[in-house]
């Protein structure tokens, strides 16, 4: 795994560049990332280019054997574009245009923006596409923005709908327009909503709006990828996603990116009910889930931005726990990252992010605490390599075979977690339960699988699945189709262990309830009817009992009526329906299907997964809370996200390459088993 940093030469005096590049190299950093927001510096007037400064910066990096990631600068369009083409700016529902003066103020559907993008990206590709020090390209930055209300965007939405539905009658049917009698007679009458909240209008309309808006960003990304491709050879193309961010579904860009990456800022100070210091370390389930999501498309992923210290935007400037940055770097390694870079090398002395820490303090010469931890991990990686361990270098320009993601080598049992991004949009638009949080629910199941020491693979409804999965968990796939139901049924029928949960199979892909019993498509799988559901008020908690122990729940609970062939796993322990069934299991041909009918706290999810895994004779290792065990290149890696020491489950005779059996708070231990 290679480690590097973002550097913005255009933001610093030219006479400091050589000093900064020397410092980057002396710290052992191997990659420098440049040009991300530098459009004006490269094109100060339309069609007038100035690349001398970037030529010099690239030359300084190359002379120090630094690899370079170049970025297209479209996240921050220059003032002349906004001034000459005001329709390139986002417009809100009141008709107010975004103002120049920051970033992400453009519309991806603006023809003026697209024309200017073609010009700057082509110039960059022609000039630097085959530069021997450039290993890859990042397109834009953190795709996001409110639903644009410019006419070009409305028309693009109509065109997208027409391609999808072909006829206006099909759209009216999919959107249930008979409900408020809101029929359309032509696509020209449809407009993009202002946001994802229907406010008692049409939720199906808003669901398609979310799908379209992700497509719009993907289409803009595709424009740039196609411009780059003829010039860059086999260098990677990526962009930096934000975790669970609704504007951009990474799957929509799967055909245009050759490496997937995201930005990780896991300590925000936003936690509730804090009882210890782990809020300074972050939630390992969130981090691991997104790492594995990025890896799930083609096996190649990286961390483009990794929090180096305190951030400027959270409103709660939490000081990180000692060793947190080091722990996050090793977490990237454990999950198979090709490289990690951080935003940014120098903490800025100006601008809205002047409180955002970097690897260097505001003086530009003193290393920050995060910088010291970066250097420590670089040294540790070198030490492990020097001891003769085979650690795949992950040279960034090289491609990996598809088999690396479908059947990655590991001695840990492989399990699948189904993550369908489409569900996030509809849970946002039509949540039904105010406290329903699909990303948190996914993280609960991810955490339960990780707690059992299982190797987790994120799987998608419409992409190939690994053929060695011992278990698949599909949390609340509310909208599904016959194809997915058949895949799940075939998996279980062929001997797999399948876990489904509440709010699975309630609707078709247009977001309409089935004409039949609740959960109609999955009833033959789970062998039970869902007779009712309940959700509890904010200050009230219920209890669900399993194996003689009670667990708290609040958000959602299905009441189940199973057939005789179904084994009861859990029951509600209170409310007027005390004794009603909350969890079941049944044999499905050669396999088993279990149903968790309650959105309960993580303690119940942990117990549910452990029970199913043990009964299936999976070789699990129950780990302490907030401790993950992974394997990379034959090395076992234990990550301790606790603020207390833990013991590593290394067998007798293991060779420790980093750390020891006693793992310090925020500690990492790596060993090889004989």
C-alpha positions in Angstrom: 0.0 0.0 0.0 1.4 3.4 -1.0 0.8 6.6 1.0 0.7 10.1 -0.2 -0.8 13.6 0.2 -2.8 16.3 -1.5 -0.7 19.4 -2.4 -1.9 22.7 -3.8 1.1 24.5 -5.3 -1.1 27.2 -6.7 -2.0 28.2 -3.1 1.5 28.7 -1.9 4.4 31.1 -2.8 6.5 29.6 -5.6 9.7 30.0 -3.6 8.3 27.5 -1.0 7.5 24.7 -3.5 10.9 23.1 -3.5 11.0 23.0 0.3 7.5 21.5 0.4 8.4 18.8 -2.1 11.6 18.0 -0.3 9.5 17.6 2.9 7.0 15.4 1.2 9.8 13.1 0.0 11.7 13.1 3.2 8.6 12.0 5.2 8.5 8.9 3.0 5.3 9.9 1.2 5.1 8.3 -2.3 2.2 10.1 -4.0 1.3 13.7 -4.5 -2.2 14.7 -5.7 -2.6 18.0 -7.5 -4.7 20.4 -9.6 -8.0 19.6 -8.0 -9.4 23.1 -7.7 -7.0 24.9 -10.0 -9.2 25.6 -13.1 -8.6 29.4 -13.0 -4.9 29.0 -12.5 -4.8 26.8 -15.6 -7.3 28.8 -17.7 -7.6 32.4 -16.4 -9.7 33.3 -19.4 -11.7 31.2 -21.7 -9.4 29.4 -24.1 -6.2 31.0 -22.6 -4.1 28.4 -20.9 -1.3 28.7 -18.4 0.3 25.5 -17.4 3.9 26.6 -16.6 3.3 26.5 -12.9 1.9 23.0 -13.1 4.7 21.9 -15.3 7.1 23.1 -12.7 5.3 21.4 -9.8 5.1 18.1 -11.7 8.8 18.3 -12.5 9.6 19.0 -8.8 7.6 15.9 -7.8 9.1 13.7 -10.6 12.7 14.6 -9.6 11.9 13.3 -6.1 10.5 10.1 -7.5 7.0 11.0 -6.3 4.1 9.5 -8.2 1.4 12.0 -9.2 -2.4 11.9 -9.3 -3.7 14.7 -11.5 -7.3 15.9 -11.0 -9.7 17.5 -13.4 -10.7 20.9 -11.8 -14.4 20.9 -12.6 -15.5 21.1 -9.0 -14.5 24.8 -8.9 -15.4 26.5 -12.2 -13.8 29.9 -12.7 -15.4 33.3 -12.4 -15.5 33.9 -16.2 -17.6 30.8 -16.7 -20.2 32.0 -14.1 -20.1 35.5 -15.5 -20.4 34.7 -19.2 -22.8 31.7 -18.7 -25.0 32.3 -15.7 -27.1 29.3 -16.7 -24.1 27.1 -15.8 -24.9 27.9 -12.1 -27.3 25.8 -10.1 -30.8 27.4 -9.7 -33.2 26.7 -6.8 -37.0 26.4 -6.8 -37.4 30.1 -6.2 -35.3 30.9 -9.3 -32.3 32.1 -7.4 -29.0 31.1 -8.9 -26.0 30.0 -7.0 -23.3 32.6 -6.6 -19.7 32.3 -7.6 -17.3 32.3 -4.7 -16.8 28.7 -3.5 -17.1 25.3 -5.2 -19.8 22.9 -6.5 -21.9 25.8 -7.8 -22.4 24.4 -11.3 -25.1 22.3 -12.9 -23.9 19.0 -14.5 -26.5 19.4 -17.2 -25.4 22.8 -18.3 -24.2 22.8 -21.9 -21.9 25.8 -21.2 -20.3 23.9 -18.3 -19.9 20.8 -20.4 -18.3 22.7 -23.3 -15.9 24.4 -20.9 -15.2 21.0 -19.3 -14.4 19.4 -22.7 -11.8 22.2 -23.3 -9.9 22.1 -20.0 -9.9 18.3 -19.7 -8.8 17.8 -23.2 -5.9 20.3 -22.7 -4.8 18.6 -19.5 -5.1 15.1 -21.1 -3.1 16.1 -24.1 -0.4 17.7 -22.0 0.0 15.3 -19.2 -1.8 12.1 -20.2 1.3 10.0 -20.9 3.6 11.7 -18.3 5.6 8.8 -16.8 5.1 10.1 -13.2 1.3 10.4 -13.5 -0.2 7.2 -12.2 -3.9 8.1 -12.4 -6.6 10.7 -12.7 -9.3 11.9 -10.3 -12.3 13.4 -12.0 -14.0 16.4 -10.2 -14.4 16.2 -6.4 -17.2 14.9 -4.2 -20.1 14.9 -6.6 -23.0 16.6 -4.9 -25.5 19.5 -5.1 -29.2 20.3 -4.8 -31.6 19.3 -7.5 -31.0 21.9 -10.2 -34.0 23.9 -11.5 -32.5 25.2 -14.8 -34.5 24.4 -17.9 -31.6 22.3 -19.3 -31.9 20.0 -16.3 -35.7 19.8 -16.4 -35.3 18.8 -20.1 -32.6 16.2 -19.3 -34.9 14.7 -16.6 -37.7 14.5 -19.2 -35.4 12.8 -21.7 -34.2 10.4 -19.0 -37.9 9.5 -18.1 -38.8 9.0 -21.7 -35.9 6.6 -22.2 -37.0 4.7 -19.1 -40.7 4.6 -19.6 -41.1 5.0 -23.4 -44.8 6.1 -23.0 -46.4 8.6 -20.7 -49.0 6.0 -19.7 -46.2 3.8 -18.4 -44.9 6.7 -16.3 -48.4 7.5 -14.9 -48.8 3.8 -13.9 -45.3 3.6 -12.3 -45.9 6.8 -10.4 -49.4 5.9 -9.2 -50.8 9.1 -10.7 -54.3 7.9 -10.1 -53.9 8.7 -6.4 -54.3 12.5 -6.5 -55.4 12.3 -10.1 -52.1 13.9 -11.2 -52.0 12.4 -14.7 -49.6 13.7 -17.3 -50.4 13.8 -21.0 -46.8 14.3 -22.2 -43.3 14.2 -20.9 -42.9 17.9 -21.5 -45.2 18.6 -18.5 -42.9 16.8 -16.0 -40.4 18.8 -13.9 -37.6 17.8 -11.6 -38.7 18.3 -8.0 -36.7 20.7 -5.8 -35.5 18.0 -3.4 -36.2 14.4 -2.1 -39.0 15.4 0.2 -42.4 14.9 -1.5 -44.3 17.0 1.1 -47.4 15.0 0.5 -46.9 15.1 -3.3 -45.8 12.0 -5.3 -43.1 9.8 -3.7 -42.5 7.8 -6.9 -41.8 11.0 -8.8 -39.2 11.9 -6.1 -37.7 8.4 -6.2 -37.1 8.7 -9.9 -35.7 12.2 -9.3 -33.0 10.8 -7.1 -32.2 8.1 -9.6 -31.9 10.8 -12.4 -29.8 13.1 -10.3 -27.2 10.3 -9.7 -27.4 9.5 -13.4 -26.7 13.2 -14.1 -23.5 13.3 -12.1 -22.5 9.9 -13.6 -23.1 11.3 -17.1 -20.9 14.3 -16.4 -18.3 12.0 -15.0 -18.6 9.8 -18.2 -18.0 12.9 -20.3 -14.6 13.4 -18.6 -13.6 9.8 -18.5 -14.1 9.5 -22.3 -12.0 12.6 -22.9 -9.2 11.2 -20.8 -9.2 7.6 -22.0 -7.4 8.1 -25.4 -4.5 9.9 -23.8 -3.8 8.1 -20.5 -3.1 4.4 -21.4 -3.8 2.1 -18.5 -3.6 4.7 -15.8 -6.5 4.6 -13.4 -9.6 6.9 -13.5 -11.4 7.6 -10.2 -13.4 10.1 -8.3 -13.9 10.6 -4.6 -17.2 9.6 -3.2 -18.7 10.6 0.2 -20.1 7.8 2.3 -23.8 7.1 1.8 -24.2 10.4 0.0 -27.5 10.4 -1.8 -26.4 12.5 -4.8 -24.1 9.9 -6.4 -24.6 6.2 -6.5 -21.1 4.7 -7.2 -22.7 1.9 -9.2 -23.8 4.4 -11.8 -20.2 5.1 -12.5 -19.0 1.5 -12.5 -18.4 1.4 -16.2 -16.3 4.6 -16.3 -14.1 4.3 -13.2 -11.2 1.8 -13.0 -10.6 2.4 -9.3 -13.1 3.4 -6.6 -12.3 5.8 -3.8 -13.9 7.7 -1.0 -13.2 10.4 1.5 -13.1 9.4 5.2 -13.7 11.9 7.9 -15.0 9.6 10.7 -14.7 11.8 13.8 -17.3 14.5 13.9 -18.4 14.8 17.5 -22.0 14.1 16.5 -22.4 11.0 18.6 -25.2 10.7 21.2 -25.2 9.0 24.6 -21.4 9.0 24.9 -20.1 6.8 27.7 -16.3 6.5 26.8 -13.6 8.0 24.6 -14.3 5.9 21.5 -16.1 8.8 19.8 -12.5 10.1 19.3 -11.7 6.9 17.3 -14.7 6.6 15.0 -17.1 3.7 14.2 -15.2 0.8 12.6 -18.4 -0.6 11.2 -19.0 2.5 9.1 -15.4 2.7 7.9 -15.2 -1.0 7.1 -18.5 -1.1 5.3 -17.6 1.8 3.0 -14.1 0.4 2.3 -15.7 -2.9 1.3 -18.3 -1.2 -0.7 -15.6 0.6 -2.7 -13.8 -2.7 -3.2 -17.0 -4.5 -4.4 -17.1 -3.1 -7.9 -13.9 -4.3 -9.5 -11.6 -5.1 -6.6 -9.6 -1.9 -6.9 -10.1 0.8 -4.4 -8.2 3.6 -2.5 -8.7 6.2 0.2 -8.3 9.6 -1.4 -9.0 11.8 1.6 -8.3 10.5 5.2 -8.9 12.8 8.2 -5.4 13.9 9.4 -6.7 15.7 12.5 -9.4 18.1 13.5 -11.8 19.3 10.8 -13.4 22.7 10.2 -17.0 21.7 9.3 -18.5 19.5 12.0 -19.1 22.2 14.6 -17.6 20.0 17.2 -13.8 20.2 16.9 -13.0 16.9 18.6 -9.4 16.2 19.4 -8.5 12.7 18.0 -7.6 9.9 20.3 -3.8 9.2 20.3 -3.0 6.8 17.4 -6.4 7.2 15.6 -4.9 8.3 12.3 -2.4 5.4 12.4 -5.3 3.0 13.1 -7.2 4.3 10.1 -4.2 3.9 7.9 -3.8 0.3 8.9 -7.5 -0.2 8.5 -7.2 0.8 4.8 -4.3 -1.7 4.5 -6.3 -4.4 6.1 -9.2 -3.9 3.7 -6.9 -4.0 0.6 -6.5 -0.4 -0.3 -4.0 0.2 -3.2 -3.0 3.6 -1.7 -4.0 6.2 0.8 -3.7 10.0 0.4 -4.8 12.7 2.7 -6.3 16.2 2.4 -4.0 18.0 2.9 -0.2 18.4 3.2 -0.2 22.0 4.6 -2.9 23.4 6.9 -4.2 26.5 5.1 -3.7 30.0 6.6 -6.7 31.3 4.7 -10.1 30.3 3.4 -13.1 28.5 4.8 -11.1 25.4 5.7 -8.3 27.2 7.7 -9.2 25.1 10.7 -8.8 21.9 8.8 -5.6 20.2 9.9 -3.0 18.9 7.5 0.2 16.8 7.8 2.0 20.1 8.4 1.0 22.9 10.9 0.1 26.4 9.7 3.8 27.4 9.6 4.3 24.9 6.8 7.4 23.3 8.3 6.3 21.7 11.6 4.8 18.3 11.4 1.3 17.8 12.9 0.4 14.9 15.1 -1.4 13.4 12.2 1.7 13.9 10.0 3.8 12.0 12.6 1.3 9.1 12.5 1.5 9.0 8.7 5.3 8.8 8.9 5.1 6.0 11.6 2.9 3.8 9.4 5.2 4.4 6.4 8.1 3.2 8.5 6.1 0.2 9.8 5.1 -0.9 6.3 8.8 -0.8 5.3 9.8 -2.7 8.4 7.3 -5.5 7.7 8.5 -5.6 4.1 12.2 -5.7 5.2 11.4 -8.7 7.4 10.5 -10.7 4.3 6.7 -10.7 4.4 5.0 -10.6 1.0 2.9 -7.5 1.0 1.5 -6.7 -2.4 2.9 -3.3 -3.5 -0.4 -2.4 -5.2 1.4 -0.3 -7.8 -1.4 2.1 -8.7 -1.3 2.0 -12.5 -1.6 -1.8 -12.7 -4.9 -3.6 -13.2 -6.2 -6.4 -11.1 -8.1 -9.5 -12.3 -11.8 -9.7 -11.7 -11.3 -12.8 -9.6 -9.7 -10.7 -6.9 -13.1 -9.4 -5.9 -15.2 -12.5 -6.7 -13.1 -15.0 -4.8 -10.3 -13.2 -2.9 -7.9 -15.6 -1.1 -8.5 -15.7 2.7 -8.6 -18.3 5.4 -11.5 -16.5 7.1 -15.1 -17.6 6.2 -16.5 -15.3 3.5 -20.0 -13.8 3.9 -22.0 -11.4 1.8 -23.8 -8.2 2.9 -26.3 -7.0 0.2 -26.1 -3.3 -0.2 -28.6 -1.8 -2.7 -28.0 2.0 -3.0 -31.5 2.4 -4.6 -33.1 1.6 -1.2 -31.4 4.7 0.4 -33.3 7.1 -1.8 -36.7 5.7 -1.0 -36.1 5.4 2.7 -35.2 9.1 2.6 -38.3 10.0 0.5 -40.8 7.8 2.3 -39.3 6.7 5.6 -42.6 5.8 7.4 -40.6 5.4 10.7 -38.9 8.7 11.5 -36.0 7.0 13.2 -35.4 4.5 10.4 -31.8 5.0 9.4 -30.8 2.6 6.6 -27.0 3.3 6.7 -27.0 2.7 10.5 -29.0 -0.5 10.0 -26.5 -1.7 7.4 -23.7 -0.9 9.8 -25.3 -2.9 12.5 -25.3 -6.0 10.4 -21.8 -5.3 9.1 -20.7 -5.0 12.7 -22.3 -8.2 13.7 -20.6 -10.1 10.9 -17.2 -8.4 11.8 -17.7 -9.3 15.5 -17.8 -12.9 14.4 -14.5 -12.7 12.6 -16.0 -13.2 9.2 -14.6 -11.9 5.9 -17.3 -9.6 4.6 -18.0 -9.0 0.9 -20.4 -6.3 -0.2 -22.7 -7.7 -2.9 -25.1 -5.9 -5.3 -28.5 -7.0 -6.6 -27.4 -6.9 -10.2 -23.7 -7.8 -10.2 -21.9 -11.2 -9.9 -21.7 -12.7 -6.4 -18.7 -14.6 -5.1 -19.3 -18.3 -5.2 -17.9 -19.1 -1.8 -20.2 -17.1 0.5 -21.2 -19.1 3.6 -23.9 -16.6 4.5 -25.7 -13.7 2.9 -27.4 -11.0 4.9 -29.9 -8.7 3.0 -31.0 -5.9 5.4 -34.3 -4.3 4.5 -34.3 -4.6 0.7 -37.6 -2.9 0.6 -37.9 -2.6 -3.2 -37.1 -5.7 -5.2 -38.0 -7.6 -8.3 -38.5 -11.2 -9.3 -34.9 -11.5 -10.5 -33.5 -10.6 -7.1 -36.0 -12.9 -5.3 -34.9 -15.7 -7.5 -31.2 -15.0 -6.8 -31.8 -15.1 -3.1 -33.9 -18.2 -3.3 -31.4 -20.0 -5.5 -28.6 -19.1 -3.1 -30.4 -20.5 -0.1 -31.8 -23.5 -2.1 -28.3 -24.5 -3.1 -27.2 -24.7 0.5 -26.6 -21.2 1.6 -27.5 -19.5 4.8 -29.7 -16.4 4.0 -30.8 -13.8 6.5 -33.6 -11.4 5.6 -35.0 -8.6 7.8 -38.0 -6.5 8.3 -39.0 -4.2 5.5 -37.7 -6.6 2.8 -39.9 -7.2 -0.2 -42.6 -4.7 0.6 -42.6 -3.0 -2.8 -41.7 -3.3 -6.4 -38.9 -1.3 -8.0 -41.2 1.7 -8.6 -41.9 1.9 -4.9 -45.5 0.5 -5.0 -46.8 -2.0 -2.5 -47.5 -5.5 -4.0 -51.1 -6.4 -4.6 -51.1 -9.2 -2.1 -50.0 -10.0 1.5 -47.3 -7.8 3.1 -43.9 -8.9 1.8 -45.6 -11.1 -0.9 -42.4 -12.0 -2.9 -40.4 -13.3 0.1 -43.2 -15.1 2.0 -42.4 -18.5 0.3 -38.8 -18.0 1.4 -39.5 -17.1 5.1 -42.5 -19.4 5.5 -44.4 -16.8 7.6 -47.0 -14.1 7.1 -46.3 -10.6 8.4 -49.6 -9.7 10.1 -48.7 -6.3 11.5 -45.9 -4.0 12.4 -45.2 -1.6 15.2 -43.0 1.4 15.9 -42.5 2.9 19.3 -42.5 6.6 20.5 -39.2 8.4 21.0 -39.0 7.9 24.8 -40.3 4.3 24.8 -38.3 1.1 24.3 -39.6 -2.4 23.9 -37.9 -5.7 24.5 -37.4 -8.7 22.3 -36.4 -12.1 23.8 -34.1 -14.7 22.2 -32.5 -17.7 24.0 -33.6 -16.4 27.4 -32.1 -12.9 27.0 -33.9 -9.6 26.3 -32.8 -6.9 24.0 -34.1 -3.4 23.4 -35.9 -2.3 20.2 -37.8 0.8 19.1 -37.8 1.7 15.4 -39.7 -1.2 13.7 -41.1 -4.6 14.7 -42.9 -7.1 12.5 -45.4 -9.4 14.0 -45.1 -12.8 12.4 -47.4 -15.7 11.9 -45.3 -18.7 10.8 -46.3 -22.0 9.3 -45.7 -25.3 11.1 -42.4 -25.8 9.3 -40.8 -22.7 10.8 -38.6 -22.5 13.9 -39.3 -19.6 16.2 -36.1 -17.7 17.1 -37.3 -14.6 18.9 -40.5 -13.2 20.5 -41.6 -9.8 21.8 -41.3 -9.6 25.6 -43.7 -6.7 26.3 -46.4 -4.5 24.7 -50.0 -5.8 24.3 -48.7 -8.4 21.8 -46.2 -9.9 24.3 -45.2 -13.4 23.0 -45.7 -12.5 19.4 -43.0 -13.8 17.1 -40.2 -11.5 16.0 -37.7 -13.9 14.4 -37.9 -17.2 12.5 -35.9 -19.8 10.6 -36.8 -22.4 8.1 -35.2 -24.9 5.9 -35.3 -24.0 2.2 -34.3 -27.0 0.0 -30.6 -27.5 0.9 -30.2 -24.3 2.8 -31.7 -22.1 5.5 -33.6 -18.8 5.5 -33.8 -16.8 8.7 -35.9 -13.7 9.2 -35.2 -10.9 11.6 -38.5 -9.0 12.0 -37.3 -6.3 14.3 -35.0 -3.2 13.9 -33.4 -3.7 17.2 -30.3 -2.4 18.8 -26.9 -3.8 17.7 -26.7 -6.2 20.7 -29.7 -8.1 19.3 -28.2 -8.1 15.8 -24.9 -9.4 17.2 -26.7 -12.2 19.0 -28.8 -13.1 15.9 -25.8 -13.4 13.6 -23.8 -15.4 16.2 -26.7 -17.8 16.6 -27.2 -18.4 12.9 -23.5 -18.7 12.3 -22.9 -21.2 15.1 -25.9 -23.3 14.1 -24.5 -23.4 10.6 -21.2 -24.6 11.9 -19.3 -21.6 10.6 -15.8 -21.3 12.2 -16.4 -18.0 13.9 -14.2 -16.0 16.3 -16.2 -13.8 18.6 -14.3 -10.6 19.0 -14.6 -7.9 21.7 -16.8 -4.9 20.8 -15.3 -2.5 18.2 -12.5 -4.9 17.3 -12.1 -6.2 13.7 -10.0 -9.0 12.4 -9.1 -9.1 8.7 -6.6 -10.9 6.5 -4.4 -9.5 3.7 -1.7 -11.4 1.8 -1.6 -14.1 4.4 -1.3 -11.7 7.3 -3.9 -11.5 10.1 -4.6 -7.9 11.1 -6.4 -7.0 14.3 -7.7 -3.4 14.6 -8.7 -2.2 18.1 -11.2 0.7 18.0 -11.6 0.5 21.8 -10.2 3.0 24.3 -8.9 0.1 26.3 -6.5 -2.8 25.6 -7.6 -6.1 24.2 -6.1 -9.5 23.6 -5.4 -10.7 20.0 -6.7 -14.2 19.2 -3.4 -15.2 17.7 -2.8 -19.0 18.1 0.3 -20.3 19.9 3.4 -20.0 17.8 2.2 -17.1 15.6 4.9 -14.7 14.3 4.1 -11.1 15.3 5.2 -8.7 12.6 3.6 -5.6 14.3 2.7 -5.3 17.9 2.0 -8.2 20.3 -0.8 -10.3 21.7 -1.8 -7.4 24.0 -3.2 -4.7 21.8 -3.2 -1.2 23.1 -6.1 1.3 22.8 -6.3 2.4 19.1 -3.7 -0.3 18.5 -2.9 -2.6 15.6 -1.4 -6.1 15.6 -0.3 -8.1 12.6 0.8 -11.7 12.7 1.5 -14.7 10.5 0.2 -18.1 11.6 2.4 -21.2 11.1 
